């Protein structure tokens, strides 16, 4: 399945690295835990091995999938759903851990931002920031970029829209 050193994505947290696999005794039973580190947000997480399948943990995208990511950033949904429904839907997209969903979210919120004189509502700004962070964290690990380069990559893909 996964091994120490693998770069993985955990939904809503973004991309990180499996630092260790530890055995822990819990209520008299021994369980294996993956120790994940997310460098962009500097968070450590212990994920029980028996919950990996339902957790949504996946490997980071590879170089061949980068073009699909750029396409998704440039061609997101034409108009985002209404704000009240959009909030729940947006949370679910971010929790899915799917990089294409996050790219579509960035695309649609960026379009919405450019169309509004006052910019985005606070909740939309937070969702946009979270989606950008999730993609940037994955780009940093899969493409050996700095955090700044990852954000520049996202921005340049969006600029090609205009």
C-alpha positions in Angstrom: 0.0 0.0 0.0 2.0 3.0 1.3 5.5 3.1 2.7 7.7 5.5 4.6 8.9 8.3 2.4 5.8 8.2 0.1 4.3 11.6 -0.8 0.6 11.5 -0.2 -2.5 13.7 -0.1 -4.9 13.6 2.8 -8.2 15.3 2.1 -8.5 18.8 3.4 -4.9 18.8 4.8 -3.1 18.7 1.4 0.1 16.9 0.6 2.5 15.5 3.0 5.0 12.7 3.5 4.7 9.4 5.4 7.5 9.8 8.0 7.0 6.6 9.9 4.8 3.6 10.6 4.4 3.0 14.3 2.8 0.2 16.3 0.8 1.4 19.3 -1.1 -0.5 22.0 -4.6 0.8 22.4 -6.9 -0.9 24.9 -4.8 -4.1 24.8 -4.7 -4.3 21.0 -1.7 -3.5 18.8 -2.5 -1.2 15.8 -0.3 0.3 13.1 -0.4 4.0 12.5 1.0 6.1 9.6 2.7 9.2 10.8 2.1 11.9 8.2 3.8 15.3 8.1 2.3 18.2 6.1 5.2 20.7 5.6 3.2 23.6 4.2 1.0 23.8 7.3 3.6 22.1 9.6 1.1 19.5 11.0 1.7 15.9 12.0 -1.1 13.4 11.9 -1.4 9.8 13.0 -3.6 7.8 10.7 -4.6 4.3 11.7 -3.7 1.8 9.0 -7.1 0.1 9.2 -8.7 3.4 8.2 -6.5 4.2 5.1 -9.1 3.0 2.6 -12.0 5.1 3.9 -9.7 8.1 4.7 -9.2 9.2 1.0 -5.4 9.0 1.4 -3.8 8.9 -2.1 -0.4 9.4 -3.7 0.4 12.9 -5.1 -0.1 13.4 -8.8 2.7 12.6 -11.2 4.3 14.7 -13.9 1.9 13.4 -16.6 -1.1 14.7 -14.7 0.2 18.2 -14.5 -1.3 19.1 -17.9 -4.7 17.9 -16.6 -4.3 20.1 -13.6 -3.5 23.2 -15.7 -6.5 22.4 -17.9 -8.8 22.2 -14.9 -7.4 25.5 -13.6 -8.2 27.1 -16.9 -11.5 25.5 -17.6 -13.4 25.3 -14.4 -17.2 25.5 -14.2 -18.5 28.5 -16.1 -20.5 29.8 -13.1 -20.3 28.7 -9.5 -23.5 27.5 -7.8 -25.4 29.9 -5.6 -23.6 31.1 -2.5 -25.8 29.4 0.2 -25.6 26.0 -1.6 -22.1 26.6 -2.8 -20.7 26.7 0.7 -21.7 23.2 1.6 -20.7 22.0 -1.9 -17.4 23.7 -1.6 -16.6 22.2 1.8 -17.3 18.7 0.3 -15.1 19.4 -2.7 -12.2 20.4 -0.4 -12.8 17.4 1.8 -12.6 15.0 -1.2 -8.9 15.7 -1.6 -9.4 15.6 -5.4 -6.9 18.0 -7.0 -9.1 18.5 -10.1 -12.0 19.5 -7.8 -9.8 22.0 -6.1 -8.5 23.3 -9.4 -12.1 23.8 -10.7 -12.9 25.6 -7.4 -10.0 27.9 -7.8 -11.0 28.6 -11.4 -14.6 29.4 -10.6 -13.9 31.5 -7.6 -11.2 33.4 -9.5 -13.7 34.2 -12.2 -16.2 35.3 -9.6 -13.6 37.5 -7.9 -12.8 39.3 -11.1 -16.5 39.9 -11.9 -17.3 41.4 -8.5 -16.4 45.0 -7.7 -16.0 44.2 -4.0 -14.2 40.9 -4.4 -15.2 37.7 -2.8 -17.2 37.2 0.4 -15.1 36.1 3.3 -16.2 32.4 3.1 -15.4 32.3 -0.6 -12.0 33.9 0.1 -11.2 31.3 2.7 -12.3 28.4 0.3 -10.1 29.9 -2.4 -7.1 30.2 -0.1 -7.6 26.6 1.1 -7.9 25.2 -2.4 -4.8 27.1 -3.5 -2.9 25.8 -0.5 -4.0 22.2 -1.2 -2.7 22.4 -4.8 0.5 24.2 -3.8 1.3 21.6 -1.2 1.0 18.9 -3.8 3.1 20.8 -6.4 5.8 21.4 -3.8 6.2 17.6 -3.2 5.6 16.3 -6.7 7.5 18.8 -8.7 10.3 19.9 -6.3 9.1 23.5 -6.2 9.3 26.0 -3.5 6.0 27.2 -2.0 6.3 30.5 -3.8 7.0 28.7 -7.1 3.9 26.6 -6.6 1.7 29.6 -6.1 3.2 31.3 -9.1 2.5 28.1 -11.2 -1.2 28.3 -10.2 -1.4 32.0 -10.9 0.3 31.7 -14.3 -2.1 28.9 -15.3 -5.0 31.2 -14.3 -3.5 34.2 -16.2 -3.6 32.1 -19.4 -7.3 32.2 -19.1 -7.5 36.0 -19.8 
